[in-house]
Amino acid sequence: MEVVITMAIIAILSVGVYESYISIIKTTKASEKKQVALHAGNKIIEQIKEISDSGSINPSDTTIELDDNFNLQGNTERYSGTEKLDVYGNYYNRSDYKYIAEVILTKNQLSLNTASKIGYLYDVTVTIKDEEDKELFSEKYNQTININ
């Protein structure tokens, strides 16, 4: 009889420990996804800033190349692009992707910069979603992009 009671107590405690362990694993995985999304989103933001600083865009350009694997399509009014990312947040154009990066640049107003080039102020939205379309990262900000 004592053995049965002891086994029942151990079983009850084991279930509690197992549930806690599963909860910790789920939390860790969710945090890992958010960390990758944060890194990927910030990388894209830095690429947009580099393009802005370089002034390498012409008014007739229909493509802004952020990276060898990620281009934004459009015109000076609006550029947008979507790219698949791997488990590490790198560009990964295959069917077993883990994240989706979406970038939208919408022209806000015209301004001039000090280098005598025309610069357009864009509302920039960078969003990273997982393969289940759950939003993990979203950043909206204004960026002046120099147009030659």
TIKOL-123666 format. One record per atom (N, C-alpha, C): residue number from 1; residue in three letters; atom name; x, z, y. Coordinates in steps of 0.2 Angstrom, whole numbers, plus 5000, padded with zeros to 4 digits. Each point is the difference from the previous one (the first is absolute). Layout:
N
resi=NUM; resn=ALA; name=CA; x=X; z=Z; y=Y
...
//
This chain:
148
resi=1; resn=MET; name=N; x=5004; z=5000; y=4994
resi=1; resn=MET; name=CA; x=4996; z=5000; y=5006
resi=1; resn=MET; name=C; x=5004; z=5000; y=5006
resi=2; resn=GLU; name=N; x=5006; z=5004; y=5000
resi=2; resn=GLU; name=CA; x=5004; z=5000; y=5006
resi=2; resn=GLU; name=C; x=5004; z=4994; y=5001
resi=3; resn=VAL; name=N; x=5001; z=4996; y=4995
resi=3; resn=VAL; name=CA; x=5003; z=4994; y=5000
resi=3; resn=VAL; name=C; x=4996; z=4995; y=5004
resi=4; resn=VAL; name=N; x=4993; z=5000; y=4998
resi=4; resn=VAL; name=CA; x=4995; z=4995; y=5003
resi=4; resn=VAL; name=C; x=5000; z=5002; y=5007
resi=5; resn=ILE; name=N; x=4999; z=5006; y=5002
resi=5; resn=ILE; name=CA; x=5000; z=5002; y=5007
resi=5; resn=ILE; name=C; x=5006; z=4997; y=5004
resi=6; resn=THR; name=N; x=5006; z=5002; y=4997
resi=6; resn=THR; name=CA; x=5006; z=4998; y=5003
resi=6; resn=THR; name=C; x=5000; z=4992; y=5001
resi=7; resn=MET; name=N; x=4998; z=4996; y=4995
resi=7; resn=MET; name=CA; x=5000; z=4993; y=5001
resi=7; resn=MET; name=C; x=4995; z=4998; y=5005
resi=8; resn=ALA; name=N; x=4995; z=5003; y=5001
resi=8; resn=ALA; name=CA; x=4995; z=4998; y=5005
resi=8; resn=ALA; name=C; x=5003; z=5001; y=5007
resi=9; resn=ILE; name=N; x=5003; z=5006; y=5001
resi=9; resn=ILE; name=CA; x=5003; z=5001; y=5006
resi=9; resn=ILE; name=C; x=5005; z=4995; y=5002
resi=10; resn=ILE; name=N; x=5005; z=4999; y=4995
resi=10; resn=ILE; name=CA; x=5005; z=4995; y=5001
resi=10; resn=ILE; name=C; x=4997; z=4993; y=5002
resi=11; resn=ALA; name=N; x=4995; z=4998; y=4996
resi=11; resn=ALA; name=CA; x=4996; z=4994; y=5001
resi=11; resn=ALA; name=C; x=4998; z=4999; y=5008
resi=12; resn=ILE; name=N; x=4996; z=5006; y=5002
resi=12; resn=ILE; name=CA; x=4998; z=5000; y=5007
resi=12; resn=ILE; name=C; x=5005; z=4999; y=5005
resi=13; resn=LEU; name=N; x=5006; z=5004; y=4999
resi=13; resn=LEU; name=CA; x=5005; z=5000; y=5004
resi=13; resn=LEU; name=C; x=5004; z=4993; y=5000
resi=14; resn=SER; name=N; x=5000; z=4997; y=4995
resi=14; resn=SER; name=CA; x=5003; z=4993; y=4999
resi=14; resn=SER; name=C; x=4996; z=4995; y=5004
resi=15; resn=VAL; name=N; x=4994; z=5000; y=5000
resi=15; resn=VAL; name=CA; x=4996; z=4996; y=5003
resi=15; resn=VAL; name=C; x=5001; z=5000; y=5008
resi=16; resn=GLY; name=N; x=5000; z=5006; y=5002
resi=16; resn=GLY; name=CA; x=5001; z=5002; y=5007
resi=16; resn=GLY; name=C; x=5007; z=4997; y=5002
resi=17; resn=VAL; name=N; x=5005; z=5001; y=4996
resi=17; resn=VAL; name=CA; x=5007; z=4998; y=5002
resi=17; resn=VAL; name=C; x=5000; z=4992; y=5000
resi=18; resn=TYR; name=N; x=4997; z=4997; y=4995
resi=18; resn=TYR; name=CA; x=5000; z=4993; y=4999
resi=18; resn=TYR; name=C; x=4996; z=4997; y=5006
resi=19; resn=GLU; name=N; x=4995; z=5002; y=5002
resi=19; resn=GLU; name=CA; x=4996; z=4998; y=5006
resi=19; resn=GLU; name=C; x=5004; z=5000; y=5006
resi=20; resn=SER; name=N; x=5004; z=5006; y=5001
resi=20; resn=SER; name=CA; x=5004; z=5001; y=5006
resi=20; resn=SER; name=C; x=5006; z=4994; y=5000
resi=21; resn=TYR; name=N; x=5003; z=4999; y=4994
resi=21; resn=TYR; name=CA; x=5005; z=4995; y=4999
resi=21; resn=TYR; name=C; x=4997; z=4993; y=5002
resi=22; resn=ILE; name=N; x=4995; z=4998; y=4998
resi=22; resn=ILE; name=CA; x=4997; z=4994; y=5001
resi=22; resn=ILE; name=C; x=4998; z=4999; y=5008
resi=23; resn=SER; name=N; x=4998; z=5006; y=5003
resi=23; resn=SER; name=CA; x=4999; z=5000; y=5007
resi=23; resn=SER; name=C; x=5006; z=4998; y=5004
resi=24; resn=ILE; name=N; x=5005; z=5004; y=4998
resi=24; resn=ILE; name=CA; x=5007; z=4999; y=5003
resi=24; resn=ILE; name=C; x=5002; z=4993; y=4999
resi=25; resn=ILE; name=N; x=5000; z=4997; y=4995
resi=25; resn=ILE; name=CA; x=5002; z=4993; y=4998
resi=25; resn=ILE; name=C; x=4996; z=4995; y=5005
resi=26; resn=LYS; name=N; x=4993; z=5001; y=5000
resi=26; resn=LYS; name=CA; x=4996; z=4996; y=5005
resi=26; resn=LYS; name=C; x=5002; z=5000; y=5007
resi=27; resn=THR; name=N; x=5001; z=5006; y=5002
resi=27; resn=THR; name=CA; x=5003; z=5001; y=5007
resi=27; resn=THR; name=C; x=5006; z=4997; y=5002
resi=28; resn=THR; name=N; x=5005; z=5001; y=4995
resi=28; resn=THR; name=CA; x=5007; z=4997; y=5001
resi=28; resn=THR; name=C; x=4999; z=4992; y=5000
resi=29; resn=LYS; name=N; x=4996; z=4997; y=4996
resi=29; resn=LYS; name=CA; x=4999; z=4993; y=5000
resi=29; resn=LYS; name=C; x=4997; z=4998; y=5006
resi=30; resn=ALA; name=N; x=4995; z=5003; y=5003
resi=30; resn=ALA; name=CA; x=4997; z=4998; y=5006
resi=30; resn=ALA; name=C; x=5005; z=5001; y=5006
resi=31; resn=SER; name=N; x=5004; z=5005; y=5000
resi=31; resn=SER; name=CA; x=5005; z=5001; y=5005
resi=31; resn=SER; name=C; x=5005; z=4994; y=5000
resi=32; resn=GLU; name=N; x=5002; z=4999; y=4994
resi=32; resn=GLU; name=CA; x=5005; z=4994; y=4999
resi=32; resn=GLU; name=C; x=4998; z=4994; y=5003
resi=33; resn=LYS; name=N; x=4993; z=4998; y=4998
resi=33; resn=LYS; name=CA; x=4997; z=4994; y=5003
resi=33; resn=LYS; name=C; x=5000; z=5000; y=5008
resi=34; resn=LYS; name=N; x=4998; z=5006; y=5003
resi=34; resn=LYS; name=CA; x=5000; z=5000; y=5007
resi=34; resn=LYS; name=C; x=5007; z=4999; y=5003
resi=35; resn=GLN; name=N; x=5005; z=5003; y=4996
resi=35; resn=GLN; name=CA; x=5007; z=5000; y=5003
resi=35; resn=GLN; name=C; x=5003; z=4993; y=5000
resi=36; resn=VAL; name=N; x=4998; z=4996; y=4994
resi=36; resn=VAL; name=CA; x=5002; z=4993; y=5000
resi=36; resn=VAL; name=C; x=4997; z=4996; y=5005
resi=37; resn=ALA; name=N; x=4993; z=5001; y=5001
resi=37; resn=ALA; name=CA; x=4996; z=4997; y=5005
resi=37; resn=ALA; name=C; x=5003; z=5001; y=5007
resi=38; resn=LEU; name=N; x=5002; z=5006; y=5002
resi=38; resn=LEU; name=CA; x=5003; z=5002; y=5006
resi=38; resn=LEU; name=C; x=5006; z=4996; y=5001
resi=39; resn=HIS; name=N; x=5005; z=5000; y=4995
resi=39; resn=HIS; name=CA; x=5006; z=4996; y=5001
resi=39; resn=HIS; name=C; x=4999; z=4993; y=5001
resi=40; resn=ALA; name=N; x=4995; z=4997; y=4996
resi=40; resn=ALA; name=CA; x=4999; z=4993; y=5001
resi=40; resn=ALA; name=C; x=4997; z=4998; y=5007
resi=41; resn=GLY; name=N; x=4995; z=5004; y=5002
resi=41; resn=GLY; name=CA; x=4997; z=4999; y=5006
resi=41; resn=GLY; name=C; x=5005; z=5001; y=5006
resi=42; resn=ASN; name=N; x=5005; z=5005; y=5000
resi=42; resn=ASN; name=CA; x=5005; z=5000; y=5005
resi=42; resn=ASN; name=C; x=5005; z=4995; y=5000
resi=43; resn=LYS; name=N; x=5001; z=4997; y=4994
resi=43; resn=LYS; name=CA; x=5005; z=4994; y=4999
resi=43; resn=LYS; name=C; x=4997; z=4994; y=5004
resi=44; resn=ILE; name=N; x=4993; z=4999; y=4999
resi=44; resn=ILE; name=CA; x=4997; z=4995; y=5003
resi=44; resn=ILE; name=C; x=5000; z=5000; y=5007
resi=45; resn=ILE; name=N; x=4999; z=5006; y=5003
resi=45; resn=ILE; name=CA; x=5000; z=5002; y=5007
resi=45; resn=ILE; name=C; x=5007; z=4998; y=5003
resi=46; resn=GLU; name=N; x=5005; z=5002; y=4997
resi=46; resn=GLU; name=CA; x=5007; z=4999; y=5002
resi=46; resn=GLU; name=C; x=5001; z=4993; y=5000
resi=47; resn=GLN; name=N; x=4998; z=4996; y=4995
resi=47; resn=GLN; name=CA; x=5001; z=4993; y=5000
resi=47; resn=GLN; name=C; x=4996; z=4996; y=5006
resi=48; resn=ILE; name=N; x=4994; z=5003; y=5002
resi=48; resn=ILE; name=CA; x=4996; z=4997; y=5006
resi=48; resn=ILE; name=C; x=5004; z=5002; y=5006
resi=49; resn=LYS; name=N; x=5003; z=5006; y=5000
resi=49; resn=LYS; name=CA; x=5004; z=5001; y=5006
resi=49; resn=LYS; name=C; x=5006; z=4996; y=5001
resi=50; resn=GLU; name=N; x=5004; z=4999; y=4994
resi=50; resn=GLU; name=CA; x=5005; z=4995; y=5000
resi=50; resn=GLU; name=C; x=4999; z=4993; y=5003
resi=51; resn=ILE; name=N; x=4994; z=4998; y=4998
resi=51; resn=ILE; name=CA; x=4998; z=4993; y=5002
resi=51; resn=ILE; name=C; x=4998; z=5000; y=5007
resi=52; resn=SER; name=N; x=4997; z=5006; y=5003
resi=52; resn=SER; name=CA; x=4999; z=5000; y=5007
resi=52; resn=SER; name=C; x=5006; z=5000; y=5004
resi=53; resn=ASP; name=N; x=5005; z=5004; y=4998
resi=53; resn=ASP; name=CA; x=5006; z=5001; y=5003
resi=53; resn=ASP; name=C; x=5004; z=4993; y=5000
resi=54; resn=SER; name=N; x=5000; z=4996; y=4995
resi=54; resn=SER; name=CA; x=5003; z=4994; y=5000
resi=54; resn=SER; name=C; x=4998; z=4994; y=5004
resi=55; resn=GLY; name=N; x=4993; z=5000; y=5002
resi=55; resn=GLY; name=CA; x=4997; z=4995; y=5004
resi=55; resn=GLY; name=C; x=5001; z=4993; y=4996
resi=56; resn=SER; name=N; x=4999; z=5000; y=4994
resi=56; resn=SER; name=CA; x=5001; z=4994; y=4996
resi=56; resn=SER; name=C; x=4994; z=4996; y=4998
resi=57; resn=ILE; name=N; x=4995; z=5002; y=5004
resi=57; resn=ILE; name=CA; x=4993; z=4997; y=4998
resi=57; resn=ILE; name=C; x=4999; z=4995; y=5006
resi=58; resn=ASN; name=N; x=4997; z=4994; y=4998
resi=58; resn=ASN; name=CA; x=4998; z=4995; y=5005
resi=58; resn=ASN; name=C; x=4993; z=5000; y=5000
resi=59; resn=PRO; name=N; x=4997; z=4998; y=5006
resi=59; resn=PRO; name=CA; x=4993; z=4999; y=5001
resi=59; resn=PRO; name=C; x=4996; z=4996; y=4995
resi=60; resn=SER; name=N; x=5004; z=4995; y=4997
resi=60; resn=SER; name=CA; x=4997; z=4995; y=4995
resi=60; resn=SER; name=C; x=5000; z=5003; y=4993
resi=61; resn=ASP; name=N; x=5004; z=5005; y=4999
resi=61; resn=ASP; name=CA; x=5001; z=5003; y=4993
resi=61; resn=ASP; name=C; x=4993; z=5002; y=4997
resi=62; resn=THR; name=N; x=4999; z=4998; y=4994
resi=62; resn=THR; name=CA; x=4994; z=5002; y=4996
resi=62; resn=THR; name=C; x=5002; z=5005; y=4995
resi=63; resn=THR; name=N; x=5006; z=5002; y=4999
resi=63; resn=THR; name=CA; x=5003; z=5005; y=4995
resi=63; resn=THR; name=C; x=5005; z=5004; y=5004
resi=64; resn=ILE; name=N; x=4999; z=5007; y=4998
resi=64; resn=ILE; name=CA; x=5005; z=5005; y=5002
resi=64; resn=ILE; name=C; x=5003; z=5002; y=4994
resi=65; resn=GLU; name=N; x=5007; z=4999; y=4999
resi=65; resn=GLU; name=CA; x=5003; z=5002; y=4993
resi=65; resn=GLU; name=C; x=5002; z=5008; y=5001
resi=66; resn=LEU; name=N; x=4997; z=5004; y=4997
resi=66; resn=LEU; name=CA; x=5002; z=5007; y=5000
resi=66; resn=LEU; name=C; x=5006; z=5001; y=4995
resi=67; resn=ASP; name=N; x=5000; z=4997; y=4995
resi=67; resn=ASP; name=CA; x=5005; z=5000; y=4994
resi=67; resn=ASP; name=C; x=5000; z=4994; y=4997
resi=68; resn=ASP; name=N; x=5005; z=4999; y=4995
resi=68; resn=ASP; name=CA; x=5000; z=4993; y=4996
resi=68; resn=ASP; name=C; x=4993; z=5000; y=4996
resi=69; resn=ASN; name=N; x=4997; z=5005; y=4999
resi=69; resn=ASN; name=CA; x=4994; z=5000; y=4995
resi=69; resn=ASN; name=C; x=4994; z=5002; y=5004
resi=70; resn=PHE; name=N; x=5000; z=5001; y=5006
resi=70; resn=PHE; name=CA; x=4993; z=5002; y=5004
resi=70; resn=PHE; name=C; x=5000; z=4997; y=5006
resi=71; resn=ASN; name=N; x=4995; z=4995; y=5001
resi=71; resn=ASN; name=CA; x=4999; z=4997; y=5006
resi=71; resn=ASN; name=C; x=4993; z=5001; y=5003
resi=72; resn=LEU; name=N; x=4999; z=5000; y=5007
resi=72; resn=LEU; name=CA; x=4994; z=5001; y=5003
resi=72; resn=LEU; name=C; x=4998; z=4993; y=5002
resi=73; resn=GLN; name=N; x=4994; z=4998; y=4999
resi=73; resn=GLN; name=CA; x=4997; z=4993; y=5002
resi=73; resn=GLN; name=C; x=4996; z=5001; y=5006
resi=74; resn=GLY; name=N; x=4999; z=4995; y=5004
resi=74; resn=GLY; name=CA; x=4996; z=5000; y=5006
resi=74; resn=GLY; name=C; x=5002; z=4996; y=5006
resi=75; resn=ASN; name=N; x=4999; z=5003; y=5006
resi=75; resn=ASN; name=CA; x=5002; z=4997; y=5006
resi=75; resn=ASN; name=C; x=5001; z=5006; y=5005
resi=76; resn=THR; name=N; x=5002; z=4998; y=5006
resi=76; resn=THR; name=CA; x=5001; z=5005; y=5005
resi=76; resn=THR; name=C; x=4994; z=5005; y=5001
resi=77; resn=GLU; name=N; x=4994; z=4998; y=4998
resi=77; resn=GLU; name=CA; x=4994; z=5005; y=5001
resi=77; resn=GLU; name=C; x=5000; z=5005; y=4995
resi=78; resn=ARG; name=N; x=5002; z=4998; y=4993
resi=78; resn=ARG; name=CA; x=4999; z=5005; y=4995
resi=78; resn=ARG; name=C; x=5004; z=4997; y=4994
resi=79; resn=TYR; name=N; x=5004; z=5005; y=4997
resi=79; resn=TYR; name=CA; x=5004; z=4998; y=4994
resi=79; resn=TYR; name=C; x=4998; z=5006; y=4995
resi=80; resn=SER; name=N; x=5000; z=4997; y=4994
resi=80; resn=SER; name=CA; x=4998; z=5005; y=4994
resi=80; resn=SER; name=C; x=5003; z=4998; y=4994
resi=81; resn=GLY; name=N; x=5001; z=5005; y=4995
resi=81; resn=GLY; name=CA; x=5003; z=4998; y=4994
resi=81; resn=GLY; name=C; x=4999; z=5006; y=4995
resi=82; resn=THR; name=N; x=5000; z=4998; y=4994
resi=82; resn=THR; name=CA; x=4999; z=5005; y=4994
resi=82; resn=THR; name=C; x=5005; z=4999; y=4995
resi=83; resn=GLU; name=N; x=5003; z=5005; y=4998
resi=83; resn=GLU; name=CA; x=5006; z=5000; y=4995
resi=83; resn=GLU; name=C; x=4999; z=5005; y=4994
resi=84; resn=LYS; name=N; x=5002; z=4998; y=4994
resi=84; resn=LYS; name=CA; x=5000; z=5005; y=4995
resi=84; resn=LYS; name=C; x=5006; z=5004; y=5000
resi=85; resn=LEU; name=N; x=5000; z=5006; y=4998
resi=85; resn=LEU; name=CA; x=5006; z=5004; y=4999
resi=85; resn=LEU; name=C; x=5001; z=5003; y=4993
resi=86; resn=ASP; name=N; x=5006; z=5001; y=4998
resi=86; resn=ASP; name=CA; x=5001; z=5003; y=4994
resi=86; resn=ASP; name=C; x=5000; z=5008; y=5000
resi=87; resn=VAL; name=N; x=5001; z=5003; y=4995
resi=87; resn=VAL; name=CA; x=5000; z=5008; y=4999
resi=87; resn=VAL; name=C; x=5004; z=5003; y=5005
resi=88; resn=TYR; name=N; x=5005; z=4997; y=5003
resi=88; resn=TYR; name=CA; x=5005; z=5003; y=5005
resi=88; resn=TYR; name=C; x=4998; z=4998; y=5007
resi=89; resn=GLY; name=N; x=4995; z=4995; y=5001
resi=89; resn=GLY; name=CA; x=4998; z=4998; y=5007
resi=89; resn=GLY; name=C; x=5004; z=4994; y=5002
resi=90; resn=ASN; name=N; x=5003; z=4997; y=4995
resi=90; resn=ASN; name=CA; x=5004; z=4993; y=5002
resi=90; resn=ASN; name=C; x=4995; z=4995; y=4999
resi=91; resn=TYR; name=N; x=5001; z=4994; y=5004
resi=91; resn=TYR; name=CA; x=4996; z=4994; y=4999
resi=91; resn=TYR; name=C; x=5000; z=4998; y=4993
resi=92; resn=TYR; name=N; x=4995; z=4998; y=4997
resi=92; resn=TYR; name=CA; x=4999; z=4999; y=4993
resi=92; resn=TYR; name=C; x=4994; z=4995; y=4998
resi=93; resn=ASN; name=N; x=5001; z=4994; y=5000
resi=93; resn=ASN; name=CA; x=4994; z=4995; y=5000
resi=93; resn=ASN; name=C; x=4999; z=4999; y=4993
resi=94; resn=ARG; name=N; x=4998; z=5005; y=4996
resi=94; resn=ARG; name=CA; x=4998; z=4999; y=4993
resi=94; resn=ARG; name=C; x=4993; z=5003; y=4998
resi=95; resn=SER; name=N; x=4997; z=4999; y=4995
resi=95; resn=SER; name=CA; x=4994; z=5003; y=4998
resi=95; resn=SER; name=C; x=5000; z=5007; y=4999
resi=96; resn=ASP; name=N; x=5005; z=5003; y=4998
resi=96; resn=ASP; name=CA; x=5000; z=5007; y=4998
resi=96; resn=ASP; name=C; x=5003; z=5004; y=5006
resi=97; resn=TYR; name=N; x=4998; z=4998; y=5006
resi=97; resn=TYR; name=CA; x=5002; z=5004; y=5006
resi=97; resn=TYR; name=C; x=4996; z=5007; y=5000
resi=98; resn=LYS; name=N; x=5003; z=5004; y=5005
resi=98; resn=LYS; name=CA; x=4997; z=5007; y=5000
resi=98; resn=LYS; name=C; x=4997; z=5002; y=5007
resi=99; resn=TYR; name=N; x=5003; z=4996; y=5005
resi=99; resn=TYR; name=CA; x=4997; z=5001; y=5007
resi=99; resn=TYR; name=C; x=4999; z=4994; y=5003
resi=100; resn=ILE; name=N; x=4996; z=5000; y=5006
resi=100; resn=ILE; name=CA; x=4999; z=4994; y=5004
resi=100; resn=ILE; name=C; x=5001; z=5002; y=5007
resi=101; resn=ALA; name=N; x=5004; z=4996; y=5003
resi=101; resn=ALA; name=CA; x=5001; z=5001; y=5007
resi=101; resn=ALA; name=C; x=4997; z=4995; y=5004
resi=102; resn=GLU; name=N; x=4996; z=5002; y=5006
resi=102; resn=GLU; name=CA; x=4996; z=4995; y=5004
resi=102; resn=GLU; name=C; x=5003; z=5002; y=5007
resi=103; resn=VAL; name=N; x=5001; z=4994; y=5004
resi=103; resn=VAL; name=CA; x=5003; z=5001; y=5007
resi=103; resn=VAL; name=C; x=4995; z=4995; y=5004
resi=104; resn=ILE; name=N; x=4998; z=5003; y=5005
resi=104; resn=ILE; name=CA; x=4996; z=4996; y=5005
resi=104; resn=ILE; name=C; x=5003; z=5001; y=5007
resi=105; resn=LEU; name=N; x=5002; z=4995; y=5004
resi=105; resn=LEU; name=CA; x=5002; z=5000; y=5007
resi=105; resn=LEU; name=C; x=4995; z=4996; y=5004
resi=106; resn=THR; name=N; x=4996; z=5004; y=5004
resi=106; resn=THR; name=CA; x=4995; z=4997; y=5005
resi=106; resn=THR; name=C; x=5003; z=5000; y=5007
resi=107; resn=LYS; name=N; x=5000; z=4994; y=5003
resi=107; resn=LYS; name=CA; x=5002; z=5000; y=5007
resi=107; resn=LYS; name=C; x=4996; z=5004; y=5005
resi=108; resn=ASN; name=N; x=5003; z=5005; y=5004
resi=108; resn=ASN; name=CA; x=4996; z=5004; y=5004
resi=108; resn=ASN; name=C; x=5000; z=4997; y=5007
resi=109; resn=GLN; name=N; x=5006; z=5000; y=5003
resi=109; resn=GLN; name=CA; x=5001; z=4997; y=5007
resi=109; resn=GLN; name=C; x=5006; z=4997; y=5001
resi=110; resn=LEU; name=N; x=5001; z=4996; y=5006
resi=110; resn=LEU; name=CA; x=5006; z=4997; y=5001
resi=110; resn=LEU; name=C; x=5005; z=5005; y=5005
resi=111; resn=SER; name=N; x=5006; z=5000; y=4998
resi=111; resn=SER; name=CA; x=5005; z=5004; y=5004
resi=111; resn=SER; name=C; x=5006; z=4996; y=5001
resi=112; resn=LEU; name=N; x=5005; z=5002; y=5004
resi=112; resn=LEU; name=CA; x=5006; z=4997; y=5001
resi=112; resn=LEU; name=C; x=5005; z=5005; y=4999
resi=113; resn=ASN; name=N; x=5006; z=4998; y=4996
resi=113; resn=ASN; name=CA; x=5005; z=5005; y=4999
resi=113; resn=ASN; name=C; x=5006; z=4998; y=5005
resi=114; resn=THR; name=N; x=5005; z=5004; y=5000
resi=114; resn=THR; name=CA; x=5006; z=5000; y=5004
resi=114; resn=THR; name=C; x=5005; z=4994; y=4999
resi=115; resn=ALA; name=N; x=4999; z=4997; y=4994
resi=115; resn=ALA; name=CA; x=5005; z=4995; y=4998
resi=115; resn=ALA; name=C; x=4997; z=4993; y=5002
resi=116; resn=SER; name=N; x=4995; z=5000; y=5004
resi=116; resn=SER; name=CA; x=4997; z=4994; y=5003
resi=116; resn=SER; name=C; x=4996; z=4996; y=4994
resi=117; resn=LYS; name=N; x=4999; z=5003; y=4995
resi=117; resn=LYS; name=CA; x=4996; z=4997; y=4994
resi=117; resn=LYS; name=C; x=4993; z=5002; y=5001
resi=118; resn=ILE; name=N; x=4995; z=4997; y=4997
resi=118; resn=ILE; name=CA; x=4993; z=5002; y=5000
resi=118; resn=ILE; name=C; x=5000; z=5005; y=4994
resi=119; resn=GLY; name=N; x=4996; z=5005; y=5001
resi=119; resn=GLY; name=CA; x=4999; z=5005; y=4995
resi=119; resn=GLY; name=C; x=4993; z=5001; y=4999
resi=120; resn=TYR; name=N; x=4997; z=5000; y=4994
resi=120; resn=TYR; name=CA; x=4993; z=5001; y=4999
resi=120; resn=TYR; name=C; x=4999; z=5007; y=4997
resi=121; resn=LEU; name=N; x=4995; z=5004; y=5003
resi=121; resn=LEU; name=CA; x=4999; z=5007; y=4997
resi=121; resn=LEU; name=C; x=4995; z=4999; y=4994
resi=122; resn=TYR; name=N; x=5002; z=5002; y=4995
resi=122; resn=TYR; name=CA; x=4995; z=5000; y=4994
resi=122; resn=TYR; name=C; x=4998; z=5006; y=4997
resi=123; resn=ASP; name=N; x=4994; z=5001; y=4998
resi=123; resn=ASP; name=CA; x=4997; z=5006; y=4996
resi=123; resn=ASP; name=C; x=5003; z=4998; y=4993
resi=124; resn=VAL; name=N; x=5004; z=5005; y=4997
resi=124; resn=VAL; name=CA; x=5002; z=4999; y=4994
resi=124; resn=VAL; name=C; x=4997; z=5005; y=4995
resi=125; resn=THR; name=N; x=4998; z=4997; y=4994
resi=125; resn=THR; name=CA; x=4997; z=5005; y=4995
resi=125; resn=THR; name=C; x=5004; z=4998; y=4994
resi=126; resn=VAL; name=N; x=5003; z=5006; y=4997
resi=126; resn=VAL; name=CA; x=5003; z=4999; y=4993
resi=126; resn=VAL; name=C; x=4996; z=5005; y=4995
resi=127; resn=THR; name=N; x=4998; z=4997; y=4995
resi=127; resn=THR; name=CA; x=4996; z=5004; y=4995
resi=127; resn=THR; name=C; x=5003; z=4999; y=4993
resi=128; resn=ILE; name=N; x=5001; z=5005; y=4996
resi=128; resn=ILE; name=CA; x=5003; z=5000; y=4993
resi=128; resn=ILE; name=C; x=4994; z=5003; y=4996
resi=129; resn=LYS; name=N; x=4998; z=4996; y=4995
resi=129; resn=LYS; name=CA; x=4995; z=5002; y=4995
resi=129; resn=LYS; name=C; x=5003; z=5000; y=4993
resi=130; resn=ASP; name=N; x=4997; z=5004; y=4996
resi=130; resn=ASP; name=CA; x=5002; z=5000; y=4993
resi=130; resn=ASP; name=C; x=4996; z=4994; y=4996
resi=131; resn=GLU; name=N; x=5002; z=4999; y=4994
resi=131; resn=GLU; name=CA; x=4997; z=4995; y=4996
resi=131; resn=GLU; name=C; x=4992; z=5001; y=4999
resi=132; resn=GLU; name=N; x=4998; z=5006; y=5001
resi=132; resn=GLU; name=CA; x=4993; z=5002; y=5000
resi=132; resn=GLU; name=C; x=4996; z=4999; y=5007
resi=133; resn=ASP; name=N; x=5004; z=4997; y=5005
resi=133; resn=ASP; name=CA; x=4998; z=4999; y=5006
resi=133; resn=ASP; name=C; x=4999; z=5007; y=5004
resi=134; resn=LYS; name=N; x=5003; z=5005; y=4998
resi=134; resn=LYS; name=CA; x=5000; z=5006; y=5004
resi=134; resn=LYS; name=C; x=5005; z=5000; y=5005
resi=135; resn=GLU; name=N; x=4998; z=5001; y=5007
resi=135; resn=GLU; name=CA; x=5005; z=5000; y=5005
resi=135; resn=GLU; name=C; x=5004; z=5006; y=5000
resi=136; resn=LEU; name=N; x=5007; z=4999; y=5000
resi=136; resn=LEU; name=CA; x=5005; z=5005; y=5000
resi=136; resn=LEU; name=C; x=5003; z=5001; y=5006
resi=137; resn=PHE; name=N; x=5001; z=4995; y=5004
resi=137; resn=PHE; name=CA; x=5004; z=5000; y=5006
resi=137; resn=PHE; name=C; x=4996; z=4995; y=5005
resi=138; resn=SER; name=N; x=4999; z=5002; y=5006
resi=138; resn=SER; name=CA; x=4997; z=4996; y=5006
resi=138; resn=SER; name=C; x=5003; z=5002; y=5006
resi=139; resn=GLU; name=N; x=5003; z=4995; y=5004
resi=139; resn=GLU; name=CA; x=5003; z=5002; y=5006
resi=139; resn=GLU; name=C; x=4998; z=4994; y=5005
resi=140; resn=LYS; name=N; x=4998; z=5003; y=5006
resi=140; resn=LYS; name=CA; x=4998; z=4995; y=5005
resi=140; resn=LYS; name=C; x=5004; z=5002; y=5006
resi=141; resn=TYR; name=N; x=5003; z=4995; y=5004
resi=141; resn=TYR; name=CA; x=5004; z=5001; y=5006
resi=141; resn=TYR; name=C; x=5000; z=4993; y=5004
resi=142; resn=ASN; name=N; x=5003; z=5001; y=5006
resi=142; resn=ASN; name=CA; x=5001; z=4994; y=5004
resi=142; resn=ASN; name=C; x=5007; z=4998; y=5000
resi=143; resn=GLN; name=N; x=5001; z=4993; y=4999
resi=143; resn=GLN; name=CA; x=5007; z=4998; y=5000
resi=143; resn=GLN; name=C; x=5001; z=4994; y=5004
resi=144; resn=THR; name=N; x=5005; z=4999; y=5005
resi=144; resn=THR; name=CA; x=5001; z=4994; y=5004
resi=144; resn=THR; name=C; x=5004; z=4996; y=4995
resi=145; resn=ILE; name=N; x=4998; z=4994; y=5000
resi=145; resn=ILE; name=CA; x=5004; z=4995; y=4996
resi=145; resn=ILE; name=C; x=5002; z=4994; y=5005
resi=146; resn=ASN; name=N; x=5007; z=4999; y=5000
resi=146; resn=ASN; name=CA; x=5003; z=4995; y=5005
resi=146; resn=ASN; name=C; x=4998; z=4993; y=4997
resi=147; resn=ILE; name=N; x=4998; z=4996; y=5004
resi=147; resn=ILE; name=CA; x=4999; z=4993; y=4998
resi=147; resn=ILE; name=C; x=5004; z=4995; y=5004
resi=148; resn=ASN; name=N; x=5004; z=4996; y=4997
resi=148; resn=ASN; name=CA; x=5005; z=4996; y=5004
resi=148; resn=ASN; name=C; x=4996; z=4994; y=5002
//
